[in-house]
Amino acid sequence: NVKNSQFAQPLFEFSGACAGCGETPYIKNITQLFGDRMMIANATGCSSIYGASFPASPYCTNAQGHGPAWQNSLFEDNAEFGLGMKIGSDRARETVANLMTAALDCDKCPDEVKALFRQWLENKE
């Protein structure tokens, strides 16, 4: 629920946004909802300045060292850019699933690994 989501670790902190910026609280909240599973297709604008000004980034990692993936396109194609990220991620997962499925039929693959592969394949969605 909304209340409990606020106890999750935010993966957005100490941005260089202007004082009173209304975007940053939403970004903090969305990182608390989706955490290190989040893929950001950023539209060029203020958020690309405070979101990726070298050498600092307000996007951070959790205790396992995982955090949101952030990318930006300089062109006016943010929706297409984000769709490309999603399609690319889906294709990569499909490739992994195919490799795992093939490994299940392999005699050289240990049973412990096969069990992990089956678990991932059953819960990948």
Helices and strands as residue ranges (DSSP letters): H 2-5, H 23-34, G 35-37, E 39-42, H 46-51, E 69-72, H 78-104, H 111-123
